[in-house]
């Protein structure tokens, strides 16, 4: 028992400095809304929460990459969502893929990609799509470490900078 405790203690003592080295303020994946130089990069979708019920059921949170089953008007649907957001200094590309399967029917996949320009002012992110049908969209933006959250009237999207 003492040997296991000694091995465990040695591991903790060796791992702690490595952990702290990876947790300093120079984390390249950290996003600081007051420092535009931290915006560029690729962000992986972590979750999406429907708010309006238009694209996803209101109140439903879907973790990216994990099949989520929901019943809508008596139909059981399995949804799997993945997505990425890529930012440069002034441009964005957002891509989202939704796989959905209705019981008794083959799975279908839909991918939507949008590109355009963006700007951030305080806690507001404004996008202007290259597609005139999409137009301008305004999101509330927040960041914590490497996580970036975008929220509007329709959905809340949580991303992690890679």
Wavefront OBJ file of the C-alpha trace (Angstrom):
o trace
v 0.000 0.000 0.000
v 2.861 2.366 0.853
v 4.459 1.619 -2.515
v 1.275 2.584 -4.390
v 1.015 5.777 -2.357
v 4.670 6.618 -3.080
v 4.206 5.988 -6.810
v 1.050 8.137 -6.808
v 2.836 10.942 -4.975
v 5.779 10.790 -7.378
v 3.400 11.034 -10.332
v 1.658 14.072 -8.817
v 4.989 15.778 -8.117
v 6.235 15.120 -11.660
v 2.975 16.012 -13.414
v 2.188 19.219 -11.516
v 4.932 21.353 -13.141
v 3.891 20.113 -16.593
v 0.259 20.970 -15.820
v 1.177 24.466 -14.664
v 3.359 25.039 -17.724
v 0.331 24.341 -19.901
v -1.922 26.664 -17.885
v -0.008 29.910 -18.122
v -1.418 33.088 -19.645
v 0.385 32.443 -22.940
v -1.987 29.674 -24.022
v -2.138 30.121 -27.818
v -5.727 28.791 -27.881
v -7.019 31.402 -25.412
v -9.399 33.993 -26.820
v -9.391 37.519 -25.376
v -12.181 39.751 -26.695
v -10.010 42.781 -25.859
v -7.136 41.487 -28.020
v -8.068 41.007 -31.713
v -4.783 39.163 -32.342
v -6.264 36.178 -30.434
v -9.291 35.825 -32.763
v -7.751 34.142 -35.836
v -7.805 30.369 -35.821
v -10.036 27.355 -36.250
v -12.793 26.685 -33.750
v -14.547 23.346 -33.348
v -18.262 23.315 -32.517
v -18.827 21.917 -29.015
v -22.601 22.321 -28.712
v -25.632 24.058 -30.166
v -28.751 24.998 -28.226
v -31.953 25.811 -30.071
v -33.679 28.982 -28.876
v -36.378 29.821 -31.416
v -37.361 26.297 -32.459
v -36.660 27.227 -36.084
v -33.534 25.141 -36.813
v -33.415 23.028 -33.650
v -36.118 22.431 -31.024
v -36.194 25.312 -28.521
v -34.269 24.460 -25.361
v -32.610 21.377 -26.853
v -28.828 21.266 -26.478
v -26.983 18.988 -28.857
v -23.376 18.105 -28.087
v -21.369 18.116 -31.288
v -20.518 14.682 -32.641
v -22.954 12.889 -30.316
v -26.229 11.512 -31.687
v -29.192 13.119 -29.916
v -32.663 11.634 -30.165
v -35.699 13.894 -30.000
v -39.406 13.335 -30.610
v -41.161 16.026 -32.620
v -44.877 15.758 -33.372
v -44.764 12.012 -32.767
v -41.716 11.376 -34.952
v -38.455 10.185 -33.430
v -35.469 11.883 -35.015
v -31.783 11.341 -34.277
v -29.612 14.413 -34.882
v -25.823 14.573 -35.014
v -24.229 17.992 -35.454
v -20.633 18.936 -36.261
v -19.192 22.264 -37.271
v -16.234 24.583 -37.552
v -15.685 28.307 -37.476
v -12.525 29.701 -39.024
v -11.518 33.294 -38.383
v -8.794 35.365 -40.004
v -8.197 38.988 -39.054
v -11.384 40.115 -40.857
v -13.019 37.095 -42.513
v -14.925 34.054 -41.307
v -15.984 30.688 -42.675
v -18.680 28.820 -40.779
v -19.600 25.270 -41.714
v -22.191 23.098 -39.993
v -23.201 19.547 -40.825
v -26.402 18.012 -39.517
v -27.047 14.292 -39.891
v -30.614 13.327 -39.205
v -32.359 10.000 -39.218
v -36.081 9.475 -38.962
v -37.055 6.027 -37.737
v -37.678 3.811 -40.754
v -35.891 6.077 -43.241
v -32.234 6.308 -44.349
v -29.980 8.844 -42.656
v -29.596 12.162 -44.461
v -26.807 14.706 -44.189
v -27.002 18.435 -44.824
v -23.975 20.732 -44.793
v -24.218 24.514 -44.890
v -21.180 26.755 -45.302
v -21.130 30.528 -45.078
v -18.268 32.965 -45.611
v -17.931 36.693 -45.190
v -16.459 39.438 -43.040
v -16.831 39.961 -39.306
v -16.161 42.591 -36.696
v -16.207 42.484 -32.914
v -17.069 45.445 -30.739
v -17.329 44.790 -27.017
v -19.666 41.813 -26.605
v -21.135 42.044 -30.131
v -19.965 40.098 -33.167
v -21.394 41.251 -36.498
v -21.077 39.110 -39.615
v -21.708 40.241 -43.177
v -22.143 37.215 -45.402
v -20.826 37.050 -48.952
v -24.282 35.598 -49.728
v -26.725 38.509 -49.985
v -29.596 36.209 -48.951
v -27.909 35.611 -45.587
v -26.984 39.276 -45.135
v -25.878 40.725 -41.806
v -26.198 38.851 -38.515
v -25.470 40.096 -35.012
v -24.435 37.793 -32.164
v -23.637 38.284 -28.521
v -20.098 36.960 -28.096
v -18.302 35.802 -24.976
v -15.044 33.980 -24.389
v -13.544 31.986 -21.569
v -10.127 30.462 -22.109
v -10.284 28.639 -25.430
v -14.107 28.593 -25.523
v -16.041 31.058 -27.648
v -19.839 31.410 -27.374
v -22.029 33.043 -30.025
v -25.691 33.659 -29.282
v -28.575 35.228 -31.173
v -32.378 34.860 -31.104
v -32.245 31.476 -32.844
v -29.371 29.569 -31.235
v -26.456 29.469 -28.853
v -23.266 28.021 -30.350
v -20.266 27.054 -28.233
v -16.895 26.555 -29.931
v -13.422 25.585 -28.765
v -10.351 27.098 -30.400
v -8.033 24.411 -31.722
l 1 2 3 4 5 6 7 8 9 10 11 12 13 14 15 16 17 18 19 20 21 22 23 24 25 26 27 28 29 30 31 32 33 34 35 36 37 38 39 40 41 42 43 44 45 46 47 48 49 50 51 52 53 54 55 56 57 58 59 60 61 62 63 64 65 66 67 68 69 70 71 72 73 74 75 76 77 78 79 80 81 82 83 84 85 86 87 88 89 90 91 92 93 94 95 96 97 98 99 100 101 102 103 104 105 106 107 108 109 110 111 112 113 114 115 116 117 118 119 120 121 122 123 124 125 126 127 128 129 130 131 132 133 134 135 136 137 138 139 140 141 142 143 144 145 146 147 148 149 150 151 152 153 154 155 156 157 158 159 160 161 162
